[in-house]
Amino acid sequence: MRILAIETTDLAGSVAVLENDRAVVGIDLDAQLRSAQSLAPGIEELLKTAGWQPGDVRLVAVTTGPGSFTGL
């Protein structure tokens, strides 16, 4: 299963993709930008690096808790 993981509970978040139980690639979001500015471009870059299309993702995993981004 192809999974997109999103972590935004810290000032600088990160995104990663996993296939089954293996991490494929992950990137840290730009700490100089707000998550609203860096999250979508970060996911786009991540999927391109992994060679995936958005439709390849079967599960989106997100962290919960206090953090800098609550609008998505």
N, CA, C and O of each residue as an XYZ file, in Angstrom:
288
protein
N       0.850     -1.178      0.000
C       0.000      0.000      0.000
C       0.894      1.239      0.000
O       1.904      1.291      0.702
N       0.511      2.222     -0.790
C       1.273      3.474     -0.864
C       0.642      4.509      0.069
O      -0.551      4.801     -0.003
N       1.485      5.045      0.938
C       1.033      5.936      2.012
C       1.743      7.271      1.908
O       2.953      7.326      1.690
N       0.978      8.356      2.065
C       1.520      9.705      2.192
C       1.417     10.091      3.655
O       0.321     10.088      4.215
N       2.531     10.422      4.285
C       2.563     10.800      5.694
C       2.868     12.293      5.805
O       3.798     12.798      5.177
N       2.067     12.989      6.616
C       2.204     14.437      6.784
C       2.390     14.742      8.266
O       1.600     14.298      9.100
N       3.424     15.495      8.590
C       3.701     15.879      9.977
C       3.815     17.399     10.030
O       4.726     17.974      9.434
N       2.893     18.054     10.742
C       2.916     19.519     10.830
C       2.746     19.999     12.266
O       2.272     21.115     12.479
N       3.113     19.197     13.248
C       2.939     19.630     14.632
C       4.087     20.485     15.138
O       4.008     21.029     16.240
N       5.132     20.612     14.372
C       6.262     21.442     14.760
C       6.321     22.646     13.821
O       5.602     22.688     12.823
N       7.149     23.596     14.125
C       7.257     24.791     13.300
C       7.592     24.438     11.855
O       6.980     24.967     10.927
N       8.549     23.558     11.665
C       8.885     23.061     10.324
C       8.393     21.628     10.236
O       8.872     20.761     10.968
N       7.459     21.375      9.365
C       6.903     20.034      9.225
C       7.704     19.188      8.252
O       8.778     19.578      7.794
N       7.159     18.028      7.952
C       7.796     17.135      7.000
C       6.725     16.280      6.334
O       5.614     16.138      6.844
N       7.078     15.723      5.199
C       6.200     14.808      4.476
C       7.040     13.624      4.017
O       8.240     13.753      3.772
N       6.396     12.480      3.905
C       7.106     11.282      3.474
C       6.135     10.364      2.746
O       4.920     10.452      2.924
N       6.688      9.489      1.930
C       5.889      8.442      1.313
C       6.482      7.097      1.701
O       7.696      6.923      1.798
N       5.583      6.164      1.918
C       5.963      4.818      2.301
C       5.257      3.834      1.391
O       4.127      4.069      0.965
N       5.922      2.740      1.096
C       5.287      1.671      0.334
C       5.363      0.425      1.193
O       6.440     -0.089      1.496
N       4.172     -0.049      1.580
C       4.041     -1.144      2.532
C       4.738     -0.741      3.825
O       4.302      0.220      4.458
N       5.778     -1.411      4.242
C       6.450     -1.054      5.495
C       7.799     -0.390      5.260
O       8.642     -0.360      6.157
N       8.010      0.146      4.051
C       9.305      0.722      3.693
C       9.170      2.203      3.368
O       8.332      2.596      2.557
N      10.001      3.023      4.007
C      10.037      4.448      3.673
C      10.694      4.606      2.311
O      11.788      4.093      2.079
N      10.022      5.317      1.409
C      10.540      5.543      0.065
C      11.373      6.814      0.048
O      12.538      6.795     -0.350
N      10.774      7.924      0.482
C      11.478      9.203      0.522
C      10.728     10.134      1.478
O       9.512     10.024      1.635
N      11.452     11.037      2.104
C      10.857     12.041      2.973
C      11.592     13.357      2.816
O      12.779     13.381      2.494
N      10.878     14.459      3.045
C      11.523     15.768      2.973
C      11.018     16.642      4.118
O       9.878     16.516      4.565
N      11.879     17.513      4.572
C      11.496     18.525      5.555
C      10.931     19.720      4.800
O      11.453     20.111      3.756
N       9.871     20.291      5.332
C       9.299     21.489      4.727
C      10.158     22.693      5.078
O      10.868     22.681      6.084
N      10.098     23.710      4.272
C      10.896     24.916      4.460
C      10.483     25.616      5.755
O       9.348     26.076      5.874
N      11.379     25.695      6.705
C      11.086     26.304      8.006
C      10.890     27.814      7.906
O      10.332     28.428      8.816
N      11.343     28.412      6.815
C      11.201     29.853      6.644
C       9.809     30.239      6.143
O       9.436     31.412      6.181
N       9.044     29.254      5.673
C       7.701     29.499      5.170
C       6.673     28.935      6.140
O       6.964     28.012      6.900
N       5.487     29.488      6.109
C       4.393     28.927      6.892
C       3.947     27.627      6.223
O       4.124     27.454      5.017
N       3.376     26.727      6.996
C       2.948     25.441      6.445
C       1.977     25.615      5.283
O       2.003     24.834      4.332
N       1.121     26.632      5.351
C       0.166     26.863      4.265
C       0.889     27.161      2.955
O       0.343     26.917      1.879
N       2.106     27.684      3.032
C       2.875     28.006      1.831
C       3.745     26.845      1.371
O       4.075     26.752      0.189
N       4.117     25.967      2.283
C       5.087     24.929      1.931
C       4.496     23.528      1.818
O       5.121     22.657      1.213
N       3.327     23.284      2.374
C       2.805     21.921      2.417
C       2.466     21.378      1.031
O       2.986     20.329      0.650
N       1.621     22.049      0.274
C       1.233     21.543     -1.052
C       2.438     21.434     -1.998
O       2.592     20.410     -2.663
N       3.302     22.469     -2.074
C       4.489     22.318     -2.926
C       5.409     21.186     -2.441
O       6.028     20.496     -3.251
N       5.494     21.004     -1.135
C       6.322     19.924     -0.592
C       5.793     18.553     -0.987
O       6.565     17.656     -1.327
N       4.471     18.395     -0.940
C       3.867     17.123     -1.344
C       4.084     16.893     -2.837
O       4.393     15.779     -3.260
N       3.924     17.936     -3.622
C       4.147     17.813     -5.073
C       5.581     17.381     -5.366
O       5.806     16.481     -6.175
N       6.550     18.018     -4.711
C       7.961     17.664     -4.893
C       8.221     16.227     -4.448
O       8.930     15.475     -5.116
N       7.641     15.865     -3.322
C       7.826     14.521     -2.767
C       7.310     13.452     -3.732
O       8.008     12.476     -4.011
N       6.094     13.634     -4.239
C       5.521     12.651     -5.162
C       6.345     12.554     -6.444
O       6.548     11.463     -6.976
N       6.814     13.695     -6.935
C       7.646     13.701     -8.140
C       8.950     12.936     -7.892
O       9.380     12.146     -8.732
N       9.573     13.175     -6.741
C      10.819     12.488     -6.398
C      10.609     10.980     -6.305
O      11.462     10.201     -6.731
N       9.470     10.573     -5.746
C       9.167      9.152     -5.606
C       8.717      8.519     -6.918
O       8.674      7.295     -7.034
N       8.376      9.357     -7.920
C       7.870      8.843     -9.179
C       6.412      8.420     -9.102
O       5.959      7.584     -9.883
N       5.677      9.003     -8.154
C       4.262      8.673     -7.956
C       3.378      9.769     -8.521
O       3.783     10.926     -8.622
N       2.170      9.387     -8.884
C       1.102     10.311     -9.220
C       0.206     10.444     -7.985
O       0.182      9.533     -7.158
N      -0.525     11.544     -7.836
C      -1.411     11.682     -6.674
C      -2.381     10.505     -6.519
O      -2.688     10.101     -5.397
N      -2.857      9.960     -7.624
C      -3.783      8.834     -7.556
C      -3.159      7.540     -7.070
O      -3.875      6.584     -6.772
N      -1.827      7.491     -6.983
C      -1.146      6.298     -6.480
C      -1.274      6.163     -4.966
O      -1.140      5.065     -4.426
N      -1.534      7.275     -4.279
C      -1.630      7.273     -2.811
C      -2.933      6.588     -2.409
O      -4.002      6.942     -2.906
N      -2.845      5.613     -1.517
C      -4.014      4.881     -1.046
C      -4.404      5.238      0.381
O      -5.521      4.951      0.810
N      -3.495      5.860      1.115
C      -3.763      6.230      2.507
C      -2.977      7.486      2.829
O      -1.811      7.609      2.453
N      -3.612      8.416      3.522
C      -2.928      9.615      4.010
C      -2.889      9.528      5.527
O      -3.930      9.422      6.176
N      -1.698      9.572      6.085
C      -1.511      9.519      7.535
C      -1.062     10.889      8.012
O      -0.145     11.474      7.436
N      -1.693     11.405      9.052
C      -1.347     12.714      9.585
C      -1.127     12.631     11.083
O      -1.688     11.770     11.761
N      -0.312     13.527     11.587
C      -0.136     13.623     13.031
C      -1.257     14.477     13.604
O      -1.851     15.299     12.906
N      -1.531     14.273     14.865
C      -2.522     15.104     15.543
C      -1.863     15.752     16.751
O      -0.854     15.274     17.268
N      -2.448     16.827     17.171
C      -1.901     17.492     18.348
C      -1.688     18.965     18.078
O      -1.976     19.461     16.989
N      -1.196     19.634     19.053
C      -0.925     21.061     18.848
C       0.143     21.231     17.786
O       1.048     20.407     17.654
N       0.025     22.282     17.052
C       1.015     22.538     16.018
C       0.774     23.857     15.343
O      -0.108     24.622     15.734
N       1.564     24.119     14.325
C       1.494     25.421     13.677
C       0.469     25.461     12.560
O       0.214     26.532     12.009
N      -0.125     24.338     12.208
C      -1.028     24.330     11.046
C      -2.293     23.556     11.374
O      -2.255     22.339     11.561
N      -3.407     24.260     11.443
C      -4.663     23.595     11.768
C      -5.733     23.813     10.712
O      -6.861     23.347     10.876
N      -5.404     24.513      9.629
C      -6.421     24.880      8.650
C      -6.682     23.876      7.562
O      -7.559     24.106      6.729
N      -5.956     22.757      7.523
C      -6.151     21.800      6.444
C      -6.922     20.595      6.943
O      -7.188     19.671      6.175
